[in-house]
């Protein structure tokens, strides 16, 4: 009896208002999915869901760094495409080549992030325009490299990360490698954002870059680092997507907006200064849950785009309304 009373007191003492609403929305969507498809509650059902959501969750968590710093990175979808197409060309059907191709892809991602950050910081080009130009450039490079059509295939050693699942695991029966990658990368991104000086600097410059500069924050260094993290997360997402989707010149199309939408669902402020890695990952799972539910309800593909667009519009409207209230207070 005493243990029940203690649990009840702890439960009622929780400040539910401080819990991010995205977790409640995600829970409600999962319940709705289970009601429409009871098989979802089986390990195969929810593990495959997490496997499909892993690339978007990683991409959104990386995108969050740029959003919190006060910018956008529209080049991540094209970076995914370049990783998949470039890897298929470089491996050239040789499984042993995976060992050096993946580091090359990470090097390419770091270079793209560095260029994005330097153009924004030193040439004063808005991030929206900079990364839009980079998106077009990377897409063109991917098409030029592949001759406009996917060639070759990704060897099993490369597809391991996005395709393979460990079987006969107690309780859960199966464990996708993609989910392990999500947990590891998610913990790293959480630590960088919420436990290091880099994260504090990114939040500071997103909230008020002039104040942050006066406080001794290296604004350019923090912004460039944010773009590099975003591009590297796109490389990881590309490796996972190449694993279970195969080679395609359109594999990354739309992922940049999905990542921004996921961050918004997780409570990130589009003008910068606020955002949480765990909530952003939950936002990515929520977006995937919405897509899954729409699919179970038999809704056509364009409905997904409508829902995603409405979420972004509502987020921008809410951000501007909050900004207006703060300015008047």
C-alpha positions as CSV (number, residue, x, y, z in Angstrom):
1,X,0.0,0.0,0.0
2,X,2.8,2.4,0.9
3,X,4.5,1.8,-2.4
4,X,1.3,2.6,-4.3
5,X,0.8,5.8,-2.3
6,X,4.4,6.8,-3.0
7,X,4.0,6.1,-6.8
8,X,0.7,8.1,-6.8
9,X,2.4,11.1,-5.1
10,X,5.3,11.0,-7.6
11,X,2.8,10.7,-10.5
12,X,0.7,13.7,-9.4
13,X,3.8,15.8,-8.6
14,X,5.0,15.6,-12.3
15,X,4.7,19.0,-13.9
16,X,3.0,17.9,-17.1
17,X,3.0,21.4,-18.5
18,X,6.8,21.2,-18.9
19,X,6.7,18.0,-20.9
20,X,7.0,18.6,-24.7
21,X,3.6,18.0,-26.4
22,X,5.3,16.0,-29.2
23,X,5.6,13.0,-26.9
24,X,1.8,13.0,-26.2
25,X,1.1,13.4,-29.9
26,X,3.4,10.5,-30.8
27,X,1.8,8.3,-28.2
28,X,-1.7,9.1,-29.6
29,X,-0.6,8.4,-33.1
30,X,0.9,5.0,-32.1
31,X,-2.4,4.1,-30.5
32,X,-4.3,5.1,-33.6
33,X,-1.9,3.0,-35.8
34,X,-2.4,0.0,-33.5
35,X,-6.2,0.4,-33.7
36,X,-5.9,0.4,-37.5
37,X,-3.3,-2.4,-37.7
38,X,-3.0,-4.5,-34.6
39,X,0.1,-6.2,-36.1
40,X,2.0,-3.0,-35.4
41,X,2.3,-3.9,-31.8
42,X,4.3,-7.0,-32.7
43,X,8.1,-6.7,-32.6
44,X,8.3,-7.0,-36.4
45,X,5.9,-4.1,-36.8
46,X,7.4,-1.5,-34.5
47,X,11.0,-2.5,-35.2
48,X,10.5,-2.0,-39.0
49,X,8.8,1.3,-38.2
50,X,11.9,2.4,-36.2
51,X,14.2,1.1,-38.9
52,X,12.4,3.2,-41.6
53,X,12.4,6.3,-39.3
54,X,16.0,6.1,-38.3
55,X,17.4,8.1,-41.3
56,X,14.9,10.9,-40.9
57,X,15.5,11.1,-37.1
58,X,19.3,11.4,-37.6
59,X,18.9,13.9,-40.3
60,X,16.5,16.0,-38.3
61,X,18.7,15.9,-35.2
62,X,21.6,17.2,-37.4
63,X,19.4,19.8,-39.0
64,X,18.4,21.1,-35.5
65,X,21.9,22.4,-35.0
66,X,21.5,24.8,-38.0
67,X,17.9,25.7,-37.0
68,X,18.9,26.5,-33.4
69,X,21.8,28.7,-34.7
70,X,19.2,30.7,-36.6
71,X,19.5,29.2,-40.1
72,X,18.3,26.4,-42.5
73,X,20.1,23.7,-44.4
74,X,18.3,22.8,-47.6
75,X,21.2,20.9,-49.0
76,X,20.9,17.7,-46.8
77,X,18.5,16.0,-49.2
78,X,20.9,16.4,-52.1
79,X,23.7,15.3,-49.8
80,X,21.9,12.0,-49.2
81,X,21.5,11.5,-53.0
82,X,25.1,12.2,-53.6
83,X,26.2,9.8,-50.9
84,X,24.1,7.0,-52.4
85,X,25.0,7.6,-56.0
86,X,28.6,8.4,-55.2
87,X,29.0,5.3,-53.1
88,X,27.6,3.0,-55.8
89,X,30.1,4.5,-58.3
90,X,33.1,4.4,-56.0
91,X,32.5,0.8,-54.7
92,X,32.1,-0.4,-58.3
93,X,30.6,-3.6,-57.1
94,X,33.5,-4.3,-54.8
95,X,32.5,-5.3,-51.2
96,X,36.0,-4.5,-49.9
97,X,35.8,-0.9,-51.1
98,X,33.2,-0.1,-48.5
99,X,36.0,0.3,-45.9
100,X,37.4,3.4,-47.7
101,X,34.3,4.7,-49.5
102,X,32.4,5.5,-46.3
103,X,35.2,7.7,-44.9
104,X,35.4,9.4,-48.3
105,X,31.6,10.2,-48.0
106,X,32.1,11.6,-44.5
107,X,35.0,13.7,-45.8
108,X,32.7,15.0,-48.6
109,X,30.0,15.8,-46.1
110,X,32.3,17.7,-43.9
111,X,33.6,19.7,-46.9
112,X,30.0,20.6,-48.0
113,X,29.1,21.7,-44.4
114,X,32.3,23.8,-44.2
115,X,31.5,25.5,-47.5
116,X,28.0,26.2,-46.5
117,X,29.1,27.7,-43.2
118,X,31.9,29.8,-44.6
119,X,29.6,31.3,-47.3
120,X,27.0,32.2,-44.7
121,X,29.5,33.6,-42.2
122,X,32.1,35.3,-44.4
123,X,30.2,36.2,-47.5
124,X,27.0,37.1,-45.5
125,X,24.8,35.1,-47.9
126,X,21.6,34.0,-46.1
127,X,21.6,30.3,-45.2
128,X,18.4,29.8,-47.2
129,X,20.0,31.0,-50.4
130,X,23.4,29.4,-49.7
131,X,22.0,25.9,-49.0
132,X,19.5,26.2,-51.9
133,X,22.4,26.8,-54.2
134,X,24.3,23.9,-52.7
135,X,21.3,21.7,-53.1
136,X,21.1,22.5,-56.8
137,X,24.9,22.0,-57.2
138,X,25.0,18.6,-55.4
139,X,22.0,17.4,-57.4
140,X,23.7,18.4,-60.6
141,X,26.9,16.8,-59.5
142,X,25.1,13.5,-58.6
143,X,23.4,13.4,-62.1
144,X,26.7,14.3,-63.8
145,X,28.5,11.6,-61.9
146,X,25.9,8.9,-62.6
147,X,25.1,10.0,-66.2
148,X,21.5,10.8,-65.1
149,X,20.6,7.2,-64.1
150,X,21.7,5.0,-61.3
151,X,24.5,2.6,-62.2
152,X,26.0,-0.3,-60.4
153,X,24.8,-1.4,-57.0
154,X,25.7,-1.1,-53.3
155,X,27.5,-4.2,-52.0
156,X,26.1,-6.0,-49.0
157,X,29.0,-4.6,-46.9
158,X,27.7,-1.1,-47.5
159,X,24.0,-2.1,-47.2
160,X,24.6,-3.8,-43.9
161,X,23.9,-0.6,-41.8
162,X,20.4,0.0,-43.3
163,X,19.4,-3.4,-44.3
164,X,20.4,-6.0,-41.7
165,X,18.6,-6.9,-38.5
166,X,19.9,-9.1,-35.7
167,X,17.5,-12.0,-35.1
168,X,16.4,-14.0,-32.0
169,X,16.9,-11.1,-29.6
170,X,15.2,-11.7,-26.3
171,X,11.9,-9.9,-25.8
172,X,12.1,-7.8,-29.0
173,X,13.0,-10.8,-31.3
174,X,14.8,-8.5,-33.8
175,X,17.1,-5.5,-33.6
176,X,17.8,-3.5,-36.8
177,X,21.4,-2.2,-37.2
178,X,19.8,1.1,-38.3
179,X,18.2,1.5,-34.8
180,X,21.6,0.9,-33.2
181,X,23.1,3.6,-35.4
182,X,20.2,6.0,-34.4
183,X,20.8,5.4,-30.7
184,X,24.6,5.9,-31.0
185,X,24.4,9.0,-33.3
186,X,21.4,10.4,-31.2
187,X,23.4,10.2,-28.0
188,X,26.4,11.9,-29.6
189,X,24.3,14.7,-31.0
190,X,22.5,15.0,-27.6
191,X,25.8,15.3,-25.8
192,X,27.2,17.9,-28.3
193,X,24.0,20.0,-28.1
194,X,23.1,19.9,-24.5
195,X,26.3,19.0,-22.6
196,X,29.1,20.9,-24.3
197,X,30.2,24.5,-25.0
198,X,29.4,24.1,-28.7
199,X,25.7,23.5,-27.9
200,X,25.6,26.5,-25.5
201,X,27.2,28.7,-28.1
202,X,24.8,27.5,-30.8
203,X,21.8,28.3,-28.6
204,X,23.3,31.7,-27.7
205,X,23.9,32.9,-31.3
206,X,20.4,31.7,-32.3
207,X,18.9,33.6,-29.5
208,X,20.8,36.8,-30.1
209,X,24.0,36.8,-32.2
210,X,25.1,40.3,-31.2
211,X,24.8,39.6,-27.5
212,X,26.6,36.3,-27.9
213,X,29.4,38.0,-29.8
214,X,29.8,40.6,-27.0
215,X,29.9,37.8,-24.5
216,X,32.9,36.3,-26.3
217,X,31.2,33.6,-28.3
218,X,32.9,32.7,-31.5
219,X,29.8,33.2,-33.7
220,X,31.4,32.1,-37.0
221,X,33.0,29.0,-35.5
222,X,29.8,27.9,-33.9
223,X,27.7,28.4,-37.1
224,X,30.2,26.6,-39.3
225,X,30.3,23.7,-36.8
226,X,26.5,23.6,-37.0
227,X,26.5,23.2,-40.8
228,X,29.2,20.6,-40.6
229,X,27.2,18.5,-38.1
230,X,24.1,18.9,-40.4
231,X,26.0,17.6,-43.4
232,X,27.6,14.7,-41.5
233,X,24.1,13.7,-40.3
234,X,23.0,13.7,-43.9
235,X,25.9,11.3,-44.8
236,X,24.8,8.9,-42.1
237,X,21.2,9.1,-43.3
238,X,22.3,8.5,-46.9
239,X,24.2,5.4,-45.8
240,X,21.1,4.0,-44.0
241,X,18.8,4.9,-46.9
242,X,21.2,3.3,-49.4
243,X,21.1,0.2,-47.3
244,X,17.4,-0.5,-47.6
245,X,16.3,1.6,-50.6
246,X,19.1,0.8,-53.0
247,X,20.6,3.2,-55.6
248,X,18.4,6.0,-56.9
249,X,19.0,9.6,-58.1
250,X,15.9,10.7,-56.2
251,X,16.5,8.9,-52.9
252,X,17.0,12.2,-51.0
253,X,14.3,14.3,-52.6
254,X,12.1,16.0,-50.0
255,X,14.2,14.9,-47.0
256,X,15.4,18.5,-46.3
257,X,11.8,19.7,-45.7
258,X,10.9,16.5,-43.7
259,X,13.9,17.2,-41.4
260,X,12.8,20.8,-40.8
261,X,9.2,19.6,-40.2
262,X,10.4,17.0,-37.7
263,X,12.4,19.7,-35.8
264,X,9.4,21.9,-35.8
265,X,7.2,19.1,-34.4
266,X,9.8,18.7,-31.7
267,X,9.4,22.3,-30.6
268,X,12.4,23.9,-32.4
269,X,11.9,27.6,-33.0
270,X,12.5,28.4,-36.7
271,X,14.1,31.8,-35.8
272,X,16.7,30.0,-33.7
273,X,17.6,29.9,-30.0
274,X,15.6,26.9,-28.9
275,X,15.5,23.2,-29.7
276,X,16.0,19.7,-28.2
277,X,17.7,16.7,-29.8
278,X,15.4,14.1,-28.0
279,X,12.3,16.1,-28.9
280,X,13.4,16.4,-32.5
281,X,13.9,12.7,-32.8
282,X,10.5,12.3,-31.3
283,X,9.3,14.8,-33.9
284,X,10.8,12.6,-36.7
285,X,9.0,9.6,-35.3
286,X,5.8,11.6,-35.1
287,X,6.1,12.6,-38.7
288,X,6.7,9.0,-39.7
289,X,3.8,7.9,-37.6
290,X,1.6,10.4,-39.4
291,X,2.7,9.1,-42.8
292,X,2.2,5.5,-41.6
293,X,-1.3,6.2,-40.3
294,X,-2.3,8.0,-43.5
295,X,-1.0,5.0,-45.5
296,X,-3.1,2.6,-43.3
297,X,-6.1,4.9,-44.0
298,X,-5.6,4.6,-47.7
299,X,-4.7,8.2,-48.2
300,X,-2.8,9.1,-51.5
301,X,0.8,10.3,-51.4
302,X,-0.1,14.0,-52.0
303,X,-1.9,14.1,-48.7
304,X,1.5,13.6,-46.9
305,X,2.8,16.7,-48.6
306,X,-0.3,18.7,-47.7
307,X,0.0,17.7,-44.0
308,X,3.7,18.5,-44.0
309,X,3.1,21.9,-45.6
310,X,0.4,22.8,-43.1
311,X,2.7,21.9,-40.2
312,X,5.4,24.2,-41.5
313,X,3.0,27.0,-42.2
314,X,1.5,26.7,-38.7
315,X,5.0,26.6,-37.1
316,X,6.1,29.8,-38.9
317,X,2.8,31.5,-38.0
318,X,3.2,30.5,-34.3
319,X,6.9,31.7,-34.3
320,X,6.0,35.1,-35.7
321,X,3.1,35.5,-33.3
322,X,5.4,34.7,-30.3
323,X,8.0,37.1,-31.7
324,X,5.4,39.8,-31.9
325,X,4.3,39.2,-28.3
326,X,7.8,39.4,-27.0
327,X,8.4,42.6,-29.0
328,X,5.3,44.2,-27.5
329,X,6.0,43.1,-23.9
